[in-house]
Amino acid sequence: MTALIADYYRHLTVDVRRSDHTVRAYVATAERLTGFLTQHWGEAVDSGTLSRITAADLRAYLAARRGEGLTAASTARELSAIRTFLHFAGIEPPSLKGPRRKRSMPRPQAPADIIALAEDVAEDAAEPWIAARDWAVLLLLYGAGLRIGEAMALPAAILPLGETLRVRGKRDKMRIVPLLPQVREAIERYAAQMPFAVAGEEPLFRGARGGPLSPAIIRRSVRGARERLGLGARTTPHALRHSFATHLLGRGADLRQLQELLGHASLSSTQIYTGVDAARLLDVYRTAHPRG
């Protein structure tokens, strides 16, 4: 590790206190970039030589990375990390646009498939209270459109439940979501069976040993259930949130309402669901119309 990289590491860990994952990723990018430039320029790279970096140098580096199999999305993240590194070194990053990323369209699950998935996950649980927990979590993702991290972060203080739920989303933004009776009953049934005493700001959803429930546990359970049921690989916990949004839009919810329910910061994040609904209508047209 060069002196420049070591200083950058200390900056990330001590000065700005980034997470371990972010530190590893950013430092790895800085090491790759300086290693590439050392070969590209034929000389060692320090803060002085780094100041000569141009857009052409960055394009050459990113082209090399793409040649290693980096996707467009990962390339965009790499470019963002490079800009952070150059700012740390006191260098204004050259103007360079990241690769255009094709936005994938969410694929909603049929309601019957979602219920079958939740039932299978619950039936595969080791204990009755865990079955009640998994059923409640999956119904919450579909019935209220929560992200899995948002569900895992719900505190025990939400009990007793009312007709709405306050959810803390990204960037600590709070929103209110309605609770369907079926979702409310599932959560209350789980809370009544859970063998651990929790209150206040402690997590509502607990793991088998009483600690906070990890999203990885739910993802693994869903993966097993979808394989047993023959559902596609896109059937994930997050797909339940997509299904919530698409089904609401198809039943008359407008984009602004959907934006509030999903906790999207901008309307552009929500507009992707209009494409989903249009795709569904086109499929119905092609199947049913005599001239389709």
ROFI-910025 format. One record per residue (C-alpha): residue number from 1; x, y, z. Coordinates in steps of 0.5 Angstrom, whole numbers, always signed. Example, Ala and Ser with C-alpha at 12.3 -4.5 7.8 and 13.67 -1.06 7.14 Angstrom:
BEGIN
<atom><resi>1</resi><c1>+25</c1><c2>-9</c2><c3>+16</c3></atom>
<atom><resi>2</resi><c1>+27</c1><c2>-2</c2><c3>+14</c3></atom>
//
This chain:
BEGIN
<atom><resi>1</resi><c1>+0</c1><c2>+0</c2><c3>+0</c3></atom>
<atom><resi>2</resi><c1>+3</c1><c2>+7</c2><c3>-2</c3></atom>
<atom><resi>3</resi><c1>+3</c1><c2>+13</c2><c3>+2</c3></atom>
<atom><resi>4</resi><c1>-3</c1><c2>+16</c2><c3>-2</c3></atom>
<atom><resi>5</resi><c1>-7</c1><c2>+10</c2><c3>-1</c3></atom>
<atom><resi>6</resi><c1>-5</c1><c2>+9</c2><c3>+6</c3></atom>
<atom><resi>7</resi><c1>-7</c1><c2>+16</c2><c3>+8</c3></atom>
<atom><resi>8</resi><c1>-14</c1><c2>+15</c2><c3>+4</c3></atom>
<atom><resi>9</resi><c1>-15</c1><c2>+9</c2><c3>+8</c3></atom>
<atom><resi>10</resi><c1>-14</c1><c2>+13</c2><c3>+14</c3></atom>
<atom><resi>11</resi><c1>-19</c1><c2>+19</c2><c3>+12</c3></atom>
<atom><resi>12</resi><c1>-24</c1><c2>+14</c2><c3>+10</c3></atom>
<atom><resi>13</resi><c1>-24</c1><c2>+10</c2><c3>+17</c3></atom>
<atom><resi>14</resi><c1>-22</c1><c2>+16</c2><c3>+22</c3></atom>
<atom><resi>15</resi><c1>-25</c1><c2>+22</c2><c3>+18</c3></atom>
<atom><resi>16</resi><c1>-31</c1><c2>+20</c2><c3>+15</c3></atom>
<atom><resi>17</resi><c1>-32</c1><c2>+14</c2><c3>+18</c3></atom>
<atom><resi>18</resi><c1>-35</c1><c2>+10</c2><c3>+12</c3></atom>
<atom><resi>19</resi><c1>-37</c1><c2>+3</c2><c3>+13</c3></atom>
<atom><resi>20</resi><c1>-32</c1><c2>-3</c2><c3>+13</c3></atom>
<atom><resi>21</resi><c1>-35</c1><c2>-5</c2><c3>+6</c3></atom>
<atom><resi>22</resi><c1>-35</c1><c2>+2</c2><c3>+3</c3></atom>
<atom><resi>23</resi><c1>-28</c1><c2>+3</c2><c3>+6</c3></atom>
<atom><resi>24</resi><c1>-26</c1><c2>-4</c2><c3>+2</c3></atom>
<atom><resi>25</resi><c1>-29</c1><c2>-2</c2><c3>-4</c3></atom>
<atom><resi>26</resi><c1>-26</c1><c2>+5</c2><c3>-5</c3></atom>
<atom><resi>27</resi><c1>-19</c1><c2>+3</c2><c3>-3</c3></atom>
<atom><resi>28</resi><c1>-19</c1><c2>-3</c2><c3>-8</c3></atom>
<atom><resi>29</resi><c1>-21</c1><c2>+2</c2><c3>-13</c3></atom>
<atom><resi>30</resi><c1>-16</c1><c2>+7</c2><c3>-11</c3></atom>
<atom><resi>31</resi><c1>-11</c1><c2>+1</c2><c3>-12</c3></atom>
<atom><resi>32</resi><c1>-13</c1><c2>-1</c2><c3>-18</c3></atom>
<atom><resi>33</resi><c1>-13</c1><c2>+6</c2><c3>-21</c3></atom>
<atom><resi>34</resi><c1>-6</c1><c2>+8</c2><c3>-19</c3></atom>
<atom><resi>35</resi><c1>-4</c1><c2>+1</c2><c3>-21</c3></atom>
<atom><resi>36</resi><c1>-6</c1><c2>+2</c2><c3>-28</c3></atom>
<atom><resi>37</resi><c1>-4</c1><c2>+9</c2><c3>-28</c3></atom>
<atom><resi>38</resi><c1>+3</c1><c2>+7</c2><c3>-26</c3></atom>
<atom><resi>39</resi><c1>+3</c1><c2>+2</c2><c3>-32</c3></atom>
<atom><resi>40</resi><c1>+0</c1><c2>+7</c2><c3>-37</c3></atom>
<atom><resi>41</resi><c1>+5</c1><c2>+13</c2><c3>-35</c3></atom>
<atom><resi>42</resi><c1>+11</c1><c2>+9</c2><c3>-34</c3></atom>
<atom><resi>43</resi><c1>+12</c1><c2>+12</c2><c3>-27</c3></atom>
<atom><resi>44</resi><c1>+10</c1><c2>+12</c2><c3>-20</c3></atom>
<atom><resi>45</resi><c1>+4</c1><c2>+15</c2><c3>-18</c3></atom>
<atom><resi>46</resi><c1>+3</c1><c2>+20</c2><c3>-12</c3></atom>
<atom><resi>47</resi><c1>-1</c1><c2>+26</c2><c3>-11</c3></atom>
<atom><resi>48</resi><c1>+3</c1><c2>+30</c2><c3>-15</c3></atom>
<atom><resi>49</resi><c1>+3</c1><c2>+26</c2><c3>-21</c3></atom>
<atom><resi>50</resi><c1>-4</c1><c2>+24</c2><c3>-20</c3></atom>
<atom><resi>51</resi><c1>-6</c1><c2>+31</c2><c3>-21</c3></atom>
<atom><resi>52</resi><c1>-5</c1><c2>+30</c2><c3>-29</c3></atom>
<atom><resi>53</resi><c1>-10</c1><c2>+25</c2><c3>-30</c3></atom>
<atom><resi>54</resi><c1>-15</c1><c2>+27</c2><c3>-36</c3></atom>
<atom><resi>55</resi><c1>-21</c1><c2>+24</c2><c3>-38</c3></atom>
<atom><resi>56</resi><c1>-17</c1><c2>+20</c2><c3>-44</c3></atom>
<atom><resi>57</resi><c1>-14</c1><c2>+17</c2><c3>-38</c3></atom>
<atom><resi>58</resi><c1>-20</c1><c2>+15</c2><c3>-34</c3></atom>
<atom><resi>59</resi><c1>-23</c1><c2>+12</c2><c3>-41</c3></atom>
<atom><resi>60</resi><c1>-17</c1><c2>+8</c2><c3>-42</c3></atom>
<atom><resi>61</resi><c1>-18</c1><c2>+5</c2><c3>-35</c3></atom>
<atom><resi>62</resi><c1>-25</c1><c2>+4</c2><c3>-35</c3></atom>
<atom><resi>63</resi><c1>-25</c1><c2>+1</c2><c3>-42</c3></atom>
<atom><resi>64</resi><c1>-20</c1><c2>-4</c2><c3>-39</c3></atom>
<atom><resi>65</resi><c1>-24</c1><c2>-6</c2><c3>-33</c3></atom>
<atom><resi>66</resi><c1>-30</c1><c2>-7</c2><c3>-38</c3></atom>
<atom><resi>67</resi><c1>-25</c1><c2>-12</c2><c3>-41</c3></atom>
<atom><resi>68</resi><c1>-25</c1><c2>-15</c2><c3>-35</c3></atom>
<atom><resi>69</resi><c1>-32</c1><c2>-17</c2><c3>-35</c3></atom>
<atom><resi>70</resi><c1>-35</c1><c2>-11</c2><c3>-31</c3></atom>
<atom><resi>71</resi><c1>-42</c1><c2>-9</c2><c3>-32</c3></atom>
<atom><resi>72</resi><c1>-45</c1><c2>-2</c2><c3>-34</c3></atom>
<atom><resi>73</resi><c1>-48</c1><c2>-1</c2><c3>-27</c3></atom>
<atom><resi>74</resi><c1>-41</c1><c2>-4</c2><c3>-23</c3></atom>
<atom><resi>75</resi><c1>-37</c1><c2>+1</c2><c3>-28</c3></atom>
<atom><resi>76</resi><c1>-42</c1><c2>+7</c2><c3>-26</c3></atom>
<atom><resi>77</resi><c1>-40</c1><c2>+5</c2><c3>-18</c3></atom>
<atom><resi>78</resi><c1>-33</c1><c2>+5</c2><c3>-20</c3></atom>
<atom><resi>79</resi><c1>-33</c1><c2>+12</c2><c3>-23</c3></atom>
<atom><resi>80</resi><c1>-36</c1><c2>+15</c2><c3>-17</c3></atom>
<atom><resi>81</resi><c1>-31</c1><c2>+12</c2><c3>-13</c3></atom>
<atom><resi>82</resi><c1>-25</c1><c2>+15</c2><c3>-17</c3></atom>
<atom><resi>83</resi><c1>-29</c1><c2>+21</c2><c3>-16</c3></atom>
<atom><resi>84</resi><c1>-29</c1><c2>+21</c2><c3>-9</c3></atom>
<atom><resi>85</resi><c1>-21</c1><c2>+19</c2><c3>-9</c3></atom>
<atom><resi>86</resi><c1>-19</c1><c2>+24</c2><c3>-13</c3></atom>
<atom><resi>87</resi><c1>-23</c1><c2>+29</c2><c3>-9</c3></atom>
<atom><resi>88</resi><c1>-19</c1><c2>+27</c2><c3>-3</c3></atom>
<atom><resi>89</resi><c1>-13</c1><c2>+28</c2><c3>-7</c3></atom>
<atom><resi>90</resi><c1>-15</c1><c2>+35</c2><c3>-8</c3></atom>
<atom><resi>91</resi><c1>-16</c1><c2>+34</c2><c3>-15</c3></atom>
<atom><resi>92</resi><c1>-22</c1><c2>+36</c2><c3>-19</c3></atom>
<atom><resi>93</resi><c1>-24</c1><c2>+30</c2><c3>-23</c3></atom>
<atom><resi>94</resi><c1>-24</c1><c2>+30</c2><c3>-31</c3></atom>
<atom><resi>95</resi><c1>-31</c1><c2>+31</c2><c3>-34</c3></atom>
<atom><resi>96</resi><c1>-33</c1><c2>+24</c2><c3>-36</c3></atom>
<atom><resi>97</resi><c1>-40</c1><c2>+21</c2><c3>-36</c3></atom>
<atom><resi>98</resi><c1>-41</c1><c2>+14</c2><c3>-34</c3></atom>
<atom><resi>99</resi><c1>-44</c1><c2>+8</c2><c3>-38</c3></atom>
<atom><resi>100</resi><c1>-51</c1><c2>+9</c2><c3>-40</c3></atom>
<atom><resi>101</resi><c1>-55</c1><c2>+3</c2><c3>-36</c3></atom>
<atom><resi>102</resi><c1>-61</c1><c2>+0</c2><c3>-38</c3></atom>
<atom><resi>103</resi><c1>-66</c1><c2>+0</c2><c3>-33</c3></atom>
<atom><resi>104</resi><c1>-69</c1><c2>-7</c2><c3>-32</c3></atom>
<atom><resi>105</resi><c1>-77</c1><c2>-7</c2><c3>-31</c3></atom>
<atom><resi>106</resi><c1>-79</c1><c2>-10</c2><c3>-25</c3></atom>
<atom><resi>107</resi><c1>-84</c1><c2>-17</c2><c3>-26</c3></atom>
<atom><resi>108</resi><c1>-90</c1><c2>-17</c2><c3>-21</c3></atom>
<atom><resi>109</resi><c1>-92</c1><c2>-24</c2><c3>-18</c3></atom>
<atom><resi>110</resi><c1>-99</c1><c2>-26</c2><c3>-19</c3></atom>
<atom><resi>111</resi><c1>-102</c1><c2>-26</c2><c3>-12</c3></atom>
<atom><resi>112</resi><c1>-104</c1><c2>-33</c2><c3>-12</c3></atom>
<atom><resi>113</resi><c1>-96</c1><c2>-35</c2><c3>-13</c3></atom>
<atom><resi>114</resi><c1>-95</c1><c2>-30</c2><c3>-7</c3></atom>
<atom><resi>115</resi><c1>-99</c1><c2>-33</c2><c3>-2</c3></atom>
<atom><resi>116</resi><c1>-97</c1><c2>-40</c2><c3>-4</c3></atom>
<atom><resi>117</resi><c1>-90</c1><c2>-38</c2><c3>-3</c3></atom>
<atom><resi>118</resi><c1>-91</c1><c2>-35</c2><c3>+4</c3></atom>
<atom><resi>119</resi><c1>-95</c1><c2>-41</c2><c3>+5</c3></atom>
<atom><resi>120</resi><c1>-89</c1><c2>-46</c2><c3>+3</c3></atom>
<atom><resi>121</resi><c1>-84</c1><c2>-41</c2><c3>+7</c3></atom>
<atom><resi>122</resi><c1>-88</c1><c2>-42</c2><c3>+13</c3></atom>
<atom><resi>123</resi><c1>-89</c1><c2>-49</c2><c3>+12</c3></atom>
<atom><resi>124</resi><c1>-82</c1><c2>-51</c2><c3>+12</c3></atom>
<atom><resi>125</resi><c1>-80</c1><c2>-47</c2><c3>+18</c3></atom>
<atom><resi>126</resi><c1>-77</c1><c2>-51</c2><c3>+24</c3></atom>
<atom><resi>127</resi><c1>-82</c1><c2>-48</c2><c3>+29</c3></atom>
<atom><resi>128</resi><c1>-89</c1><c2>-45</c2><c3>+30</c3></atom>
<atom><resi>129</resi><c1>-87</c1><c2>-38</c2><c3>+32</c3></atom>
<atom><resi>130</resi><c1>-82</c1><c2>-38</c2><c3>+26</c3></atom>
<atom><resi>131</resi><c1>-87</c1><c2>-40</c2><c3>+21</c3></atom>
<atom><resi>132</resi><c1>-92</c1><c2>-34</c2><c3>+24</c3></atom>
<atom><resi>133</resi><c1>-86</c1><c2>-30</c2><c3>+23</c3></atom>
<atom><resi>134</resi><c1>-84</c1><c2>-31</c2><c3>+16</c3></atom>
<atom><resi>135</resi><c1>-91</c1><c2>-31</c2><c3>+14</c3></atom>
<atom><resi>136</resi><c1>-92</c1><c2>-24</c2><c3>+17</c3></atom>
<atom><resi>137</resi><c1>-86</c1><c2>-22</c2><c3>+14</c3></atom>
<atom><resi>138</resi><c1>-88</c1><c2>-24</c2><c3>+7</c3></atom>
<atom><resi>139</resi><c1>-95</c1><c2>-21</c2><c3>+8</c3></atom>
<atom><resi>140</resi><c1>-92</c1><c2>-14</c2><c3>+10</c3></atom>
<atom><resi>141</resi><c1>-87</c1><c2>-14</c2><c3>+4</c3></atom>
<atom><resi>142</resi><c1>-93</c1><c2>-15</c2><c3>-1</c3></atom>
<atom><resi>143</resi><c1>-99</c1><c2>-12</c2><c3>+3</c3></atom>
<atom><resi>144</resi><c1>-95</c1><c2>-6</c2><c3>+5</c3></atom>
<atom><resi>145</resi><c1>-90</c1><c2>-5</c2><c3>+0</c3></atom>
<atom><resi>146</resi><c1>-84</c1><c2>-5</c2><c3>+5</c3></atom>
<atom><resi>147</resi><c1>-77</c1><c2>-6</c2><c3>+3</c3></atom>
<atom><resi>148</resi><c1>-74</c1><c2>-12</c2><c3>+7</c3></atom>
<atom><resi>149</resi><c1>-69</c1><c2>-8</c2><c3>+11</c3></atom>
<atom><resi>150</resi><c1>-75</c1><c2>-3</c2><c3>+13</c3></atom>
<atom><resi>151</resi><c1>-79</c1><c2>-9</c2><c3>+16</c3></atom>
<atom><resi>152</resi><c1>-73</c1><c2>-12</c2><c3>+19</c3></atom>
<atom><resi>153</resi><c1>-72</c1><c2>-5</c2><c3>+23</c3></atom>
<atom><resi>154</resi><c1>-79</c1><c2>-4</c2><c3>+25</c3></atom>
<atom><resi>155</resi><c1>-79</c1><c2>-4</c2><c3>+33</c3></atom>
<atom><resi>156</resi><c1>-83</c1><c2>-7</c2><c3>+38</c3></atom>
<atom><resi>157</resi><c1>-86</c1><c2>-1</c2><c3>+40</c3></atom>
<atom><resi>158</resi><c1>-91</c1><c2>-1</c2><c3>+34</c3></atom>
<atom><resi>159</resi><c1>-95</c1><c2>-6</c2><c3>+38</c3></atom>
<atom><resi>160</resi><c1>-101</c1><c2>-5</c2><c3>+39</c3></atom>
<atom><resi>161</resi><c1>-102</c1><c2>-4</c2><c3>+31</c3></atom>
<atom><resi>162</resi><c1>-107</c1><c2>+1</c2><c3>+29</c3></atom>
<atom><resi>163</resi><c1>-110</c1><c2>+2</c2><c3>+21</c3></atom>
<atom><resi>164</resi><c1>-103</c1><c2>+5</c2><c3>+19</c3></atom>
<atom><resi>165</resi><c1>-96</c1><c2>+4</c2><c3>+20</c3></atom>
<atom><resi>166</resi><c1>-90</c1><c2>+9</c2><c3>+21</c3></atom>
<atom><resi>167</resi><c1>-84</c1><c2>+6</c2><c3>+17</c3></atom>
<atom><resi>168</resi><c1>-77</c1><c2>+9</c2><c3>+17</c3></atom>
<atom><resi>169</resi><c1>-74</c1><c2>+9</c2><c3>+10</c3></atom>
<atom><resi>170</resi><c1>-68</c1><c2>+11</c2><c3>+6</c3></atom>
<atom><resi>171</resi><c1>-64</c1><c2>+17</c2><c3>+9</c3></atom>
<atom><resi>172</resi><c1>-69</c1><c2>+16</c2><c3>+15</c3></atom>
<atom><resi>173</resi><c1>-75</c1><c2>+19</c2><c3>+11</c3></atom>
<atom><resi>174</resi><c1>-81</c1><c2>+17</c2><c3>+15</c3></atom>
<atom><resi>175</resi><c1>-88</c1><c2>+15</c2><c3>+12</c3></atom>
<atom><resi>176</resi><c1>-94</c1><c2>+12</c2><c3>+13</c3></atom>
<atom><resi>177</resi><c1>-97</c1><c2>+6</c2><c3>+10</c3></atom>
<atom><resi>178</resi><c1>-104</c1><c2>+3</c2><c3>+11</c3></atom>
<atom><resi>179</resi><c1>-104</c1><c2>-4</c2><c3>+14</c3></atom>
<atom><resi>180</resi><c1>-109</c1><c2>-9</c2><c3>+11</c3></atom>
<atom><resi>181</resi><c1>-113</c1><c2>-13</c2><c3>+17</c3></atom>
<atom><resi>182</resi><c1>-110</c1><c2>-19</c2><c3>+14</c3></atom>
<atom><resi>183</resi><c1>-103</c1><c2>-16</c2><c3>+15</c3></atom>
<atom><resi>184</resi><c1>-104</c1><c2>-14</c2><c3>+22</c3></atom>
<atom><resi>185</resi><c1>-107</c1><c2>-20</c2><c3>+24</c3></atom>
<atom><resi>186</resi><c1>-101</c1><c2>-24</c2><c3>+22</c3></atom>
<atom><resi>187</resi><c1>-96</c1><c2>-19</c2><c3>+25</c3></atom>
<atom><resi>188</resi><c1>-100</c1><c2>-20</c2><c3>+32</c3></atom>
<atom><resi>189</resi><c1>-101</c1><c2>-27</c2><c3>+31</c3></atom>
<atom><resi>190</resi><c1>-93</c1><c2>-28</c2><c3>+31</c3></atom>
<atom><resi>191</resi><c1>-92</c1><c2>-23</c2><c3>+37</c3></atom>
<atom><resi>192</resi><c1>-97</c1><c2>-27</c2><c3>+41</c3></atom>
<atom><resi>193</resi><c1>-92</c1><c2>-33</c2><c3>+39</c3></atom>
<atom><resi>194</resi><c1>-85</c1><c2>-31</c2><c3>+40</c3></atom>
<atom><resi>195</resi><c1>-82</c1><c2>-33</c2><c3>+46</c3></atom>
<atom><resi>196</resi><c1>-77</c1><c2>-27</c2><c3>+47</c3></atom>
<atom><resi>197</resi><c1>-80</c1><c2>-21</c2><c3>+51</c3></atom>
<atom><resi>198</resi><c1>-78</c1><c2>-15</c2><c3>+47</c3></atom>
<atom><resi>199</resi><c1>-80</c1><c2>-8</c2><c3>+48</c3></atom>
<atom><resi>200</resi><c1>-79</c1><c2>-1</c2><c3>+46</c3></atom>
<atom><resi>201</resi><c1>-74</c1><c2>+0</c2><c3>+40</c3></atom>
<atom><resi>202</resi><c1>-72</c1><c2>-7</c2><c3>+40</c3></atom>
<atom><resi>203</resi><c1>-73</c1><c2>-10</c2><c3>+33</c3></atom>
<atom><resi>204</resi><c1>-80</c1><c2>-14</c2><c3>+33</c3></atom>
<atom><resi>205</resi><c1>-77</c1><c2>-19</c2><c3>+28</c3></atom>
<atom><resi>206</resi><c1>-73</c1><c2>-24</c2><c3>+32</c3></atom>
<atom><resi>207</resi><c1>-68</c1><c2>-30</c2><c3>+30</c3></atom>
<atom><resi>208</resi><c1>-68</c1><c2>-37</c2><c3>+32</c3></atom>
<atom><resi>209</resi><c1>-64</c1><c2>-35</c2><c3>+38</c3></atom>
<atom><resi>210</resi><c1>-67</c1><c2>-28</c2><c3>+40</c3></atom>
<atom><resi>211</resi><c1>-62</c1><c2>-23</c2><c3>+36</c3></atom>
<atom><resi>212</resi><c1>-65</c1><c2>-19</c2><c3>+30</c3></atom>
<atom><resi>213</resi><c1>-67</c1><c2>-23</c2><c3>+24</c3></atom>
<atom><resi>214</resi><c1>-63</c1><c2>-22</c2><c3>+19</c3></atom>
<atom><resi>215</resi><c1>-65</c1><c2>-21</c2><c3>+12</c3></atom>
<atom><resi>216</resi><c1>-61</c1><c2>-26</c2><c3>+9</c3></atom>
<atom><resi>217</resi><c1>-65</c1><c2>-31</c2><c3>+13</c3></atom>
<atom><resi>218</resi><c1>-72</c1><c2>-29</c2><c3>+9</c3></atom>
<atom><resi>219</resi><c1>-68</c1><c2>-29</c2><c3>+3</c3></atom>
<atom><resi>220</resi><c1>-66</c1><c2>-36</c2><c3>+4</c3></atom>
<atom><resi>221</resi><c1>-73</c1><c2>-39</c2><c3>+6</c3></atom>
<atom><resi>222</resi><c1>-76</c1><c2>-35</c2><c3>-1</c3></atom>
<atom><resi>223</resi><c1>-70</c1><c2>-38</c2><c3>-5</c3></atom>
<atom><resi>224</resi><c1>-72</c1><c2>-45</c2><c3>-2</c3></atom>
<atom><resi>225</resi><c1>-79</c1><c2>-44</c2><c3>-3</c3></atom>
<atom><resi>226</resi><c1>-79</c1><c2>-42</c2><c3>-10</c3></atom>
<atom><resi>227</resi><c1>-75</c1><c2>-48</c2><c3>-12</c3></atom>
<atom><resi>228</resi><c1>-80</c1><c2>-52</c2><c3>-9</c3></atom>
<atom><resi>229</resi><c1>-86</c1><c2>-49</c2><c3>-13</c3></atom>
<atom><resi>230</resi><c1>-82</c1><c2>-48</c2><c3>-19</c3></atom>
<atom><resi>231</resi><c1>-82</c1><c2>-40</c2><c3>-19</c3></atom>
<atom><resi>232</resi><c1>-77</c1><c2>-36</c2><c3>-23</c3></atom>
<atom><resi>233</resi><c1>-71</c1><c2>-33</c2><c3>-20</c3></atom>
<atom><resi>234</resi><c1>-74</c1><c2>-26</c2><c3>-20</c3></atom>
<atom><resi>235</resi><c1>-78</c1><c2>-29</c2><c3>-14</c3></atom>
<atom><resi>236</resi><c1>-75</c1><c2>-25</c2><c3>-9</c3></atom>
<atom><resi>237</resi><c1>-77</c1><c2>-21</c2><c3>-3</c3></atom>
<atom><resi>238</resi><c1>-76</c1><c2>-15</c2><c3>-6</c3></atom>
<atom><resi>239</resi><c1>-80</c1><c2>-17</c2><c3>-12</c3></atom>
<atom><resi>240</resi><c1>-86</c1><c2>-17</c2><c3>-7</c3></atom>
<atom><resi>241</resi><c1>-85</c1><c2>-10</c2><c3>-6</c3></atom>
<atom><resi>242</resi><c1>-85</c1><c2>-9</c2><c3>-14</c3></atom>
<atom><resi>243</resi><c1>-92</c1><c2>-13</c2><c3>-14</c3></atom>
<atom><resi>244</resi><c1>-95</c1><c2>-9</c2><c3>-9</c3></atom>
<atom><resi>245</resi><c1>-93</c1><c2>-3</c2><c3>-13</c3></atom>
<atom><resi>246</resi><c1>-96</c1><c2>-6</c2><c3>-20</c3></atom>
<atom><resi>247</resi><c1>-102</c1><c2>-9</c2><c3>-17</c3></atom>
<atom><resi>248</resi><c1>-104</c1><c2>-2</c2><c3>-14</c3></atom>
<atom><resi>249</resi><c1>-103</c1><c2>+2</c2><c3>-20</c3></atom>
<atom><resi>250</resi><c1>-107</c1><c2>-3</c2><c3>-24</c3></atom>
<atom><resi>251</resi><c1>-113</c1><c2>-2</c2><c3>-19</c3></atom>
<atom><resi>252</resi><c1>-113</c1><c2>+6</c2><c3>-20</c3></atom>
<atom><resi>253</resi><c1>-107</c1><c2>+8</c2><c3>-15</c3></atom>
<atom><resi>254</resi><c1>-104</c1><c2>+14</c2><c3>-19</c3></atom>
<atom><resi>255</resi><c1>-96</c1><c2>+15</c2><c3>-19</c3></atom>
<atom><resi>256</resi><c1>-96</c1><c2>+21</c2><c3>-13</c3></atom>
<atom><resi>257</resi><c1>-100</c1><c2>+16</c2><c3>-8</c3></atom>
<atom><resi>258</resi><c1>-95</c1><c2>+10</c2><c3>-10</c3></atom>
<atom><resi>259</resi><c1>-89</c1><c2>+15</c2><c3>-9</c3></atom>
<atom><resi>260</resi><c1>-91</c1><c2>+16</c2><c3>-2</c3></atom>
<atom><resi>261</resi><c1>-93</c1><c2>+9</c2><c3>-1</c3></atom>
<atom><resi>262</resi><c1>-86</c1><c2>+7</c2><c3>-3</c3></atom>
<atom><resi>263</resi><c1>-82</c1><c2>+12</c2><c3>+0</c3></atom>
<atom><resi>264</resi><c1>-79</c1><c2>+14</c2><c3>-7</c3></atom>
<atom><resi>265</resi><c1>-75</c1><c2>+21</c2><c3>-6</c3></atom>
<atom><resi>266</resi><c1>-77</c1><c2>+23</c2><c3>-13</c3></atom>
<atom><resi>267</resi><c1>-83</c1><c2>+21</c2><c3>-18</c3></atom>
<atom><resi>268</resi><c1>-78</c1><c2>+18</c2><c3>-23</c3></atom>
<atom><resi>269</resi><c1>-77</c1><c2>+12</c2><c3>-19</c3></atom>
<atom><resi>270</resi><c1>-84</c1><c2>+11</c2><c3>-19</c3></atom>
<atom><resi>271</resi><c1>-85</c1><c2>+12</c2><c3>-26</c3></atom>
<atom><resi>272</resi><c1>-82</c1><c2>+5</c2><c3>-28</c3></atom>
<atom><resi>273</resi><c1>-88</c1><c2>+2</c2><c3>-26</c3></atom>
<atom><resi>274</resi><c1>-92</c1><c2>+5</c2><c3>-31</c3></atom>
<atom><resi>275</resi><c1>-88</c1><c2>+1</c2><c3>-36</c3></atom>
<atom><resi>276</resi><c1>-90</c1><c2>-5</c2><c3>-32</c3></atom>
<atom><resi>277</resi><c1>-97</c1><c2>-4</c2><c3>-33</c3></atom>
<atom><resi>278</resi><c1>-97</c1><c2>-2</c2><c3>-40</c3></atom>
<atom><resi>279</resi><c1>-93</c1><c2>-9</c2><c3>-41</c3></atom>
<atom><resi>280</resi><c1>-98</c1><c2>-13</c2><c3>-38</c3></atom>
<atom><resi>281</resi><c1>-104</c1><c2>-9</c2><c3>-42</c3></atom>
<atom><resi>282</resi><c1>-100</c1><c2>-10</c2><c3>-48</c3></atom>
<atom><resi>283</resi><c1>-100</c1><c2>-18</c2><c3>-46</c3></atom>
<atom><resi>284</resi><c1>-107</c1><c2>-18</c2><c3>-45</c3></atom>
<atom><resi>285</resi><c1>-108</c1><c2>-14</c2><c3>-52</c3></atom>
<atom><resi>286</resi><c1>-104</c1><c2>-19</c2><c3>-56</c3></atom>
<atom><resi>287</resi><c1>-107</c1><c2>-25</c2><c3>-52</c3></atom>
<atom><resi>288</resi><c1>-115</c1><c2>-23</c2><c3>-53</c3></atom>
<atom><resi>289</resi><c1>-115</c1><c2>-18</c2><c3>-58</c3></atom>
<atom><resi>290</resi><c1>-118</c1><c2>-22</c2><c3>-65</c3></atom>
<atom><resi>291</resi><c1>-113</c1><c2>-18</c2><c3>-69</c3></atom>
<atom><resi>292</resi><c1>-107</c1><c2>-18</c2><c3>-64</c3></atom>
//
